[in-house]
Amino acid sequence: MRRATLALIALALIAADRVSKMLVDGMDLAVPHQLIGSLLQIIRGENSGGLFGIVQGSAPLLAALSIGVIVALVIYHERERLPQVTPLTVGVGLLAGGAIGNLIDRLAFGYVLDFIDMGVGSLRFWTFNIADAGISLGIVILLVDTLWRSRSTVRS
């Protein structure tokens, strides 16, 4: 059940990421398309680097690292050997799905298509995509789960 849930979460995120990128790729987004004023807008960006544009021009290296991270995450999940679905399952599913979604872009295009732009006025967050959002949410879930488990271990 855990493996199936992890796979379904990853596949759902990959599908949402691919569909959103196909929709955005066909739009004219040279200028921002506002959804909620300037707070949330869509604009096309190509990121040939890593998270938040770090290490620009290193798509092959980042693709290899992504594969390694995906394998490590699945091994980590399997080592837990819990029979039920846990926050670890959800977090790893989101991380794996996000990493695979961006890996597909890197392998196919040499860059990751980013399009979600958030901020107020000139204070903008980095442009990101659905896969990035899944990765970020997965990290938060794993951090909260780790802190929660370590806190309950201290009390025992």
N, CA, C and O of each residue as an XYZ file, in Angstrom:
624
protein
N       0.819     -1.194      0.000
C       0.000      0.000      0.000
C       0.868      1.265      0.000
O       0.571      2.235     -0.698
N       1.947      1.237      0.798
C       2.848      2.393      0.851
C       3.488      2.652     -0.505
O       3.537      3.791     -0.969
N       3.978      1.593     -1.137
C       4.636      1.764     -2.433
C       3.656      2.295     -3.475
O       3.993      3.183     -4.259
N       2.447      1.747     -3.478
C       1.440      2.190     -4.441
C       1.081      3.660     -4.205
O       0.931      4.424     -5.159
N       0.946      4.051     -2.946
C       0.618      5.440     -2.622
C       1.744      6.367     -3.059
O       1.497      7.407     -3.670
N       2.979      5.988     -2.745
C       4.132      6.791     -3.162
C       4.131      6.943     -4.679
O       4.311      8.047     -5.192
N       3.930      5.844     -5.397
C       3.943      5.889     -6.861
C       2.799      6.750     -7.402
O       2.995      7.517     -8.344
N       1.608      6.627     -6.812
C       0.467      7.428     -7.269
C       0.688      8.917     -7.046
O       0.352      9.736     -7.902
N       1.253      9.266     -5.896
C       1.549     10.680     -5.617
C       2.567     11.203     -6.626
O       2.393     12.284     -7.190
N       3.627     10.433     -6.849
C       4.666     10.852     -7.801
C       4.085     10.982     -9.206
O       4.339     11.971     -9.893
N       3.310      9.992     -9.637
C       2.740     10.026    -10.986
C       1.742     11.175    -11.158
O       1.704     11.811    -12.211
N       0.935     11.440    -10.125
C      -0.025     12.551    -10.194
C       0.712     13.883    -10.324
O       0.303     14.750    -11.096
N       1.796     14.044     -9.568
C       2.567     15.288     -9.650
C       3.246     15.419    -11.013
O       3.264     16.506    -11.592
N       3.799     14.334    -11.524
C       4.434     14.356    -12.845
C       3.396     14.739    -13.906
O       3.673     15.559    -14.780
N       2.204     14.144    -13.826
C       1.147     14.446    -14.807
C       0.728     15.911    -14.721
O       0.608     16.582    -15.747
N       0.505     16.411    -13.506
C       0.110     17.821    -13.337
C       1.201     18.751    -13.862
O       0.909     19.766    -14.495
N       2.445     18.404    -13.598
C       3.570     19.215    -14.061
C       3.647     19.222    -15.582
O       3.808     20.282    -16.187
N       3.532     18.046    -16.210
C       3.627     17.960    -17.669
C       2.480     18.712    -18.340
O       2.699     19.453    -19.298
N       1.254     18.523    -17.838
C       0.098     19.188    -18.435
C       0.240     20.703    -18.305
O       0.011     21.434    -19.268
N       0.618     21.173    -17.118
C       0.755     22.621    -16.920
C       1.838     23.197    -17.827
O       1.671     24.289    -18.371
N       2.931     22.486    -17.993
C       4.019     22.971    -18.847
C       3.611     22.971    -20.319
O       4.003     23.863    -21.072
N       2.822     21.968    -20.734
C       2.342     21.948    -22.116
C       1.407     23.128    -22.380
O       1.475     23.754    -23.438
N       0.542     23.426    -21.422
C      -0.371     24.561    -21.572
C       0.389     25.876    -21.639
O       0.106     26.721    -22.489
N       1.345     26.048    -20.752
C       2.113     27.286    -20.700
C       3.009     27.429    -21.921
O       3.180     28.531    -22.443
N       3.579     26.328    -22.375
C       4.499     26.390    -23.505
C       3.795     26.878    -24.766
O       4.431     27.465    -25.641
N       2.499     26.644    -24.866
C       1.754     27.087    -26.034
C       1.224     28.503    -25.933
O       0.627     29.007    -26.885
N       1.431     29.155    -24.800
C       0.909     30.516    -24.601
C       1.963     31.563    -24.937
O       3.162     31.297    -24.848
N       1.516     32.745    -25.322
C       2.421     33.866    -25.538
C       2.651     34.537    -24.185
O       1.813     35.302    -23.707
N       3.787     34.241    -23.582
C       4.056     34.751    -22.234
C       5.332     35.579    -22.174
O       6.085     35.501    -21.203
N       5.570     36.366    -23.204
C       6.735     37.253    -23.179
C       6.568     38.303    -22.087
O       7.547     38.765    -21.501
N       5.321     38.672    -21.821
C       5.003     39.588    -20.721
C       4.118     38.839    -19.738
O       3.409     37.916    -20.141
N       4.136     39.206    -18.461
C       3.346     38.482    -17.465
C       1.851     38.512    -17.751
O       1.302     39.530    -18.173
N       1.208     37.384    -17.514
C      -0.245     37.266    -17.607
C      -0.757     37.205    -16.169
O      -0.566     36.202    -15.480
N      -1.402     38.269    -15.721
C      -1.807     38.364    -14.328
C      -3.029     37.503    -14.043
O      -4.021     37.549    -14.770
N      -2.942     36.713    -12.970
C      -4.064     35.894    -12.511
C      -4.746     36.560    -11.324
O      -5.972     36.661    -11.277
N      -3.944     37.012    -10.368
C      -4.437     37.754     -9.200
C      -3.587     39.017     -9.101
O      -2.688     39.119     -8.266
N      -3.894     39.971     -9.973
C      -3.079     41.184    -10.024
C      -1.623     40.815    -10.226
O      -1.307     39.870    -10.949
N      -0.731     41.567     -9.582
C       0.688     41.226     -9.687
C       1.099     40.207     -8.615
O       2.242     39.751     -8.594
N       0.160     39.854     -7.727
C       0.456     38.874     -6.680
C       0.769     37.500     -7.267
O       1.719     36.842     -6.842
N      -0.022     37.071     -8.236
C       0.185     35.777     -8.881
C       0.027     35.968    -10.380
O      -1.033     36.365    -10.865
N       1.094     35.680    -11.098
C       1.070     35.822    -12.547
C       1.843     34.689    -13.199
O       2.621     33.984    -12.556
N       1.608     34.538    -14.484
C       2.296     33.506    -15.254
C       3.203     34.206    -16.258
O       2.782     35.113    -16.976
N       4.444     33.769    -16.290
C       5.406     34.266    -17.273
C       6.368     33.124    -17.581
O       6.749     32.371    -16.685
N       6.751     32.997    -18.817
C       7.605     31.887    -19.227
C       9.061     32.169    -18.858
O       9.589     33.248    -19.124
N       9.695     31.169    -18.240
C      11.111     31.266    -17.925
C      11.794     29.937    -18.163
O      11.188     28.879    -17.989
N      13.037     29.988    -18.554
C      13.820     28.774    -18.776
C      14.975     28.773    -17.796
O      15.814     29.673    -17.808
N      15.014     27.759    -16.948
C      16.045     27.655    -15.919
C      16.996     26.526    -16.281
O      16.642     25.350    -16.191
N      18.204     26.888    -16.689
C      19.204     25.866    -17.023
C      20.063     25.523    -15.814
O      21.049     24.795    -15.926
N      19.678     26.056    -14.661
C      20.398     25.768    -13.427
C      19.564     24.922    -12.486
O      18.648     24.212    -12.901
N      19.901     25.014    -11.220
C      19.188     24.256    -10.204
C      18.134     25.093     -9.521
O      17.646     26.077    -10.077
N      17.791     24.703     -8.330
C      16.772     25.379     -7.542
C      17.102     26.860     -7.434
O      18.220     27.229     -7.071
N      16.130     27.705     -7.749
C      16.261     29.161     -7.707
C      17.348     29.676     -8.654
O      17.923     30.740     -8.427
N      17.626     28.910     -9.721
C      18.570     29.362    -10.732
C      20.037     29.191    -10.370
O      20.909     29.719    -11.060
N      20.319     28.461     -9.297
C      21.706     28.247     -8.875
C      22.410     27.342     -9.891
O      21.772     26.451    -10.453
N      23.679     27.544    -10.135
C      24.534     26.737    -11.008
C      23.978     26.714    -12.436
O      23.708     25.644    -12.980
N      23.810     27.883    -13.033
C      23.268     27.991    -14.389
C      24.104     27.207    -15.396
O      25.326     27.127    -15.275
N      23.433     26.633    -16.388
C      24.111     25.942    -17.482
C      24.605     24.556    -17.129
O      25.469     24.023    -17.826
N      24.093     23.960    -16.081
C      24.600     22.653    -15.657
C      23.519     21.567    -15.705
O      23.457     20.718    -14.816
N      22.677     21.591    -16.728
C      21.575     20.639    -16.837
C      22.042     19.178    -16.795
O      21.405     18.381    -16.105
N      23.114     18.781    -17.491
C      23.520     17.375    -17.433
C      23.931     16.933    -16.018
O      23.583     15.837    -15.579
N      24.665     17.787    -15.321
C      25.066     17.467    -13.951
C      23.844     17.372    -13.044
O      23.739     16.459    -12.225
N      22.928     18.315    -13.195
C      21.721     18.314    -12.371
C      20.821     17.132    -12.701
O      20.147     16.608    -11.814
N      20.796     16.705    -13.948
C      20.025     15.518    -14.323
C      20.588     14.283    -13.619
O      19.835     13.470    -13.084
N      21.903     14.150    -13.623
C      22.534     13.014    -12.942
C      22.279     13.063    -11.436
O      21.984     12.039    -10.820
N      22.391     14.245    -10.852
C      22.108     14.395     -9.424
C      20.647     14.057     -9.103
O      20.358     13.449     -8.072
N      19.740     14.450     -9.984
C      18.319     14.161     -9.780
C      18.068     12.664     -9.722
O      17.324     12.184     -8.867
N      18.682     11.939    -10.623
C      18.521     10.482    -10.641
C      19.037      9.885     -9.331
O      18.397      9.012     -8.745
N      20.189     10.358     -8.879
C      20.750      9.878     -7.611
C      19.846     10.188     -6.428
O      19.669      9.348     -5.546
N      19.276     11.381     -6.404
C      18.387     11.781     -5.311
C      17.119     10.930     -5.314
O      16.659     10.499     -4.257
N      16.557     10.688     -6.485
C      15.347      9.872     -6.584
C      15.612      8.471     -6.039
O      14.819      7.949     -5.255
N      16.714      7.867     -6.447
C      17.068      6.523     -5.966
C      17.270      6.542     -4.452
O      16.771      5.660     -3.754
N      17.992      7.533     -3.939
C      18.235      7.632     -2.492
C      16.928      7.794     -1.717
O      16.765      7.194     -0.654
N      16.007      8.589     -2.229
C      14.723      8.797     -1.556
C      13.920      7.502     -1.477
O      13.354      7.177     -0.434
N      13.876      6.780     -2.565
C      13.115      5.526     -2.575
C      13.760      4.507     -1.630
O      13.049      3.792     -0.924
N      15.076      4.434     -1.608
C      15.769      3.525     -0.678
C      15.477      3.926      0.757
O      15.209      3.069      1.600
N      15.528      5.216      1.041
C      15.223      5.725      2.386
C      13.804      5.349      2.796
O      13.571      4.925      3.928
N      12.865      5.503      1.884
C      11.470      5.147      2.162
C      11.345      3.657      2.452
O      10.638      3.262      3.380
N      12.018      2.837      1.675
C      11.927      1.387      1.844
C      12.549      0.914      3.157
O      12.112     -0.090      3.720
N      13.542      1.610      3.640
C      14.199      1.218      4.893
C      13.305      1.386      6.115
O      13.520      0.725      7.132
N      12.315      2.253      6.032
C      11.410      2.485      7.158
C      10.584      1.243      7.483
O      10.283      0.993      8.651
N      10.219      0.475      6.484
C       9.490     -0.792      6.645
C       8.223     -0.681      7.487
O       7.892     -1.595      8.242
N       7.526      0.425      7.357
C       6.246      0.581      8.041
C       5.139      0.086      7.116
O       5.183      0.340      5.913
N       4.145     -0.620      7.661
C       3.096     -1.180      6.805
C       2.112     -0.137      6.276
O       1.512     -0.351      5.222
N       1.932      0.975      6.969
C       0.933      1.965      6.575
C       1.582      3.169      5.886
O       2.795      3.373      5.935
N       0.719      3.948      5.247
C       1.162      5.190      4.613
C       1.476      6.189      5.718
O       0.695      6.347      6.656
N       2.607      6.857      5.609
C       3.052      7.827      6.608
C       3.353      9.154      5.910
O       3.363      9.218      4.681
N       3.598     10.212      6.688
C       4.039     11.464      6.059
C       5.308     11.264      5.218
O       5.514     11.967      4.229
N       6.143     10.321      5.607
C       7.346     10.014      4.829
C       6.961      9.581      3.419
O       7.589      9.996      2.445
N       5.930      8.747      3.309
C       5.463      8.288      2.003
C       5.014      9.465      1.146
O       5.380      9.557     -0.026
N       4.234     10.352      1.719
C       3.725     11.512      0.985
C       4.882     12.431      0.582
O       4.964     12.858     -0.570
N       5.776     12.736      1.531
C       6.907     13.619      1.248
C       7.820     13.062      0.175
O       8.221     13.789     -0.734
N       8.154     11.784      0.267
C       9.032     11.171     -0.727
C       8.325     11.102     -2.081
O       8.959     11.301     -3.118
N       7.020     10.823     -2.083
C       6.270     10.811     -3.344
C       6.311     12.158     -4.035
O       6.513     12.234     -5.246
N       6.118     13.232     -3.262
C       6.173     14.584     -3.823
C       7.578     14.934     -4.320
O       7.740     15.500     -5.400
N       8.587     14.591     -3.522
C       9.967     14.874     -3.937
C      10.347     14.103     -5.195
O      10.942     14.660     -6.118
N      10.001     12.825     -5.226
C      10.332     12.000     -6.393
C       9.583     12.498     -7.629
O      10.174     12.629     -8.701
N       8.285     12.776     -7.485
C       7.506     13.268     -8.619
C       8.034     14.598     -9.143
O       8.136     14.795    -10.354
N       8.368     15.503     -8.241
C       8.914     16.793     -8.644
C      10.271     16.660     -9.324
O      10.541     17.304    -10.338
N      11.112     15.818     -8.753
C      12.441     15.615     -9.343
C      12.321     14.990    -10.735
O      13.046     15.377    -11.651
N      11.417     14.036    -10.897
C      11.233     13.406    -12.213
C      10.638     14.407    -13.196
O      11.046     14.448    -14.357
N       9.677     15.216    -12.746
C       9.084     16.230    -13.627
C      10.131     17.180    -14.182
O      10.139     17.471    -15.378
N      11.011     17.663    -13.319
C      12.068     18.572    -13.776
C      13.150     17.830    -14.560
O      13.757     18.395    -15.470
N      13.391     16.561    -14.208
C      14.372     15.758    -14.944
C      13.933     15.582    -16.402
O      14.759     15.641    -17.313
N      12.645     15.370    -16.616
C      12.131     15.233    -17.981
C      12.477     16.473    -18.795
O      12.933     16.365    -19.933
N      12.258     17.660    -18.211
C      12.610     18.914    -18.901
C      14.102     18.982    -19.203
O      14.506     19.301    -20.322
N      14.911     18.681    -18.200
C      16.369     18.787    -18.381
C      16.856     17.877    -19.499
O      17.682     18.276    -20.320
N      16.338     16.648    -19.526
C      16.771     15.696    -20.548
C      16.244     16.075    -21.933
O      16.950     15.927    -22.930
N      15.010     16.561    -21.992
C      14.394     16.882    -23.287
C      14.857     18.222    -23.852
O      15.048     18.353    -25.061
N      15.039     19.224    -22.978
C      15.284     20.576    -23.468
C      16.600     21.192    -23.013
O      17.054     22.171    -23.606
N      17.222     20.641    -21.973
C      18.436     21.237    -21.432
C      18.146     22.332    -20.422
O      19.067     22.989    -19.937
N      16.889     22.535    -20.102
C      16.471     23.524    -19.105
C      15.135     23.075    -18.518
O      14.483     22.173    -19.044
N      14.739     23.718    -17.425
C      13.442     23.469    -16.801
C      12.543     24.665    -17.098
O      12.944     25.816    -16.922
N      11.330     24.382    -17.548
C      10.364     25.444    -17.832
C       9.714     25.890    -16.527
O       9.056     25.100    -15.851
N       9.903     27.155    -16.180
C       9.284     27.760    -14.999
C       8.266     28.786    -15.475
O       8.453     29.403    -16.523
N       7.175     28.977    -14.704
C       6.152     29.900    -15.173
C       5.322     30.553    -14.073
O       4.597     31.507    -14.357
N       5.397     30.086    -12.845
C       4.612     30.684    -11.765
C       5.443     31.793    -11.129
O       6.557     31.565    -10.658
N       4.881     32.993    -11.127
C       5.583     34.164    -10.594
C       4.726     34.774     -9.488
O       3.576     35.145     -9.724
N       5.278     34.877     -8.297
C       4.541     35.420     -7.150
C       5.323     36.559     -6.523
O       6.554     36.573     -6.549
N       4.598     37.506     -5.963
C       5.237     38.599     -5.263
C       4.327     39.810     -5.191
O       3.186     39.788     -5.652
N       4.855     40.848     -4.609
C       4.129     42.101     -4.486
C       4.991     43.186     -5.123
O       6.116     43.438     -4.693
N       4.441     43.823     -6.157
C       5.188     44.878     -6.841
C       6.498     44.363     -7.387
O       6.528     43.380     -8.128
N       7.586     45.027     -7.021
C       8.903     44.615     -7.502
C       9.543     43.551     -6.607
O      10.613     43.037     -6.930
N       8.901     43.219     -5.490
C       9.397     42.152     -4.614
C       8.834     40.820     -5.111
O       7.696     40.470     -4.798
N       9.628     40.080     -5.882
C       9.171     38.855     -6.518
C       9.931     37.662     -5.965
O      11.111     37.767     -5.630
N       9.249     36.528     -5.872
C       9.890     35.260     -5.542
C      10.456     34.702     -6.843
O      10.084     35.175     -7.917
N      11.332     33.726     -6.783
C      11.841     33.107     -7.992
C      10.686     32.462     -8.746
O       9.750     31.939     -8.141
N      10.762     32.506    -10.068
C       9.750     31.846    -10.888
C       9.930     30.338    -10.727
O      11.055     29.838    -10.720
N       8.825     29.625    -10.598
C       8.883     28.183    -10.365
C       7.783     27.479    -11.134
O       7.042     28.117    -11.882
N       7.668     26.157    -10.958
C       6.659     25.368    -11.659
C       5.995     24.388    -10.685
O       6.306     24.393     -9.494
N       5.102     23.568    -11.178
C       4.366     22.617    -10.342
C       5.321     21.602     -9.692
O       5.157     21.257     -8.522
N       6.305     21.132    -10.443
C       7.269     20.184     -9.888
C       8.034     20.817     -8.721
O       8.238     20.174     -7.691
N       8.451     22.060     -8.879
C       9.155     22.770     -7.808
C       8.272     22.904     -6.569
O       8.738     22.742     -5.441
N       6.986     23.204     -6.795
C       6.052     23.322     -5.664
C       5.924     21.987     -4.942
O       5.865     21.954     -3.713
N       5.880     20.882     -5.694
C       5.823     19.554     -5.082
C       7.077     19.245     -4.281
O       6.999     18.685     -3.188
N       8.227     19.608     -4.822
C       9.500     19.395     -4.118
C       9.508     20.196     -2.818
O       9.873     19.675     -1.764
N       9.110     21.445     -2.896
C       9.097     22.302     -1.697
C       8.139     21.757     -0.643
O       8.487     21.697      0.536
N       6.941     21.360     -1.056
C       5.966     20.799     -0.121
C       6.477     19.487      0.468
O       6.297     19.229      1.658
N       7.109     18.664     -0.352
C       7.685     17.413      0.137
C       8.748     17.646      1.198
O       8.800     16.926      2.195
N       9.595     18.645      0.992
C      10.635     18.980      1.966
C      10.002     19.431      3.277
O      10.433     19.018      4.354
N       8.977     20.281      3.186
C       8.294     20.749      4.402
C       7.679     19.569      5.154
O       7.810     19.475      6.374
N       7.018     18.682      4.443
C       6.400     17.510      5.080
C       7.454     16.654      5.775
O       7.251     16.217      6.908
N       8.574     16.413      5.104
C       9.632     15.596      5.710
C      10.249     16.283      6.927
O      10.536     15.623      7.926
N      10.454     17.598      6.856
C      11.004     18.332      8.004
C      10.058     18.282      9.197
O      10.481     18.004     10.319
N       8.779     18.551      8.955
C       7.792     18.524     10.040
C       7.696     17.118     10.621
O       7.647     16.955     11.840
N       7.669     16.106      9.765
C       7.594     14.720     10.228
C       8.815     14.359     11.070
O       8.685     13.725     12.117
N       9.995     14.760     10.615
C      11.233     14.468     11.352
C      11.220     15.162     12.708
O      11.554     14.550     13.722
N      10.837     16.436     12.732
C      10.774     17.163     13.998
C       9.732     16.555     14.930
O       9.970     16.431     16.132
N       8.583     16.178     14.385
C       7.511     15.583     15.182
C       7.968     14.259     15.786
O       7.739     13.987     16.965
N       8.632     13.424     14.943
C       9.098     12.131     15.449
C      10.195     12.298     16.488
O      10.202     11.585     17.492
N      11.128     13.228     16.270
C      12.204     13.432     17.242
C      11.654     14.003     18.542
O      12.167     13.699     19.618
N      10.624     14.820     18.453
C       9.996     15.381     19.642
C       9.287     14.293     20.443
O       9.376     14.275     21.670
N       8.588     13.392     19.768
C       7.890     12.319     20.477
C       8.875     11.294     21.030
O       8.579     10.636     22.028
N      10.042     11.147     20.401
C      11.076     10.229     20.913
C      11.676     10.790     22.207
O      11.969     10.034     23.134
N      11.857     12.107     22.272
C      12.412     12.750     23.455
C      11.462     12.586     24.632
O      11.906     12.378     25.762
N      10.169     12.678     24.383
C       9.159     12.543     25.446
C       9.062     11.117     25.973
O       8.686     10.916     27.127
N       9.390     10.137     25.160
C       9.218      8.729     25.571
C      10.221      8.296     26.603
O      10.200      7.145     27.040
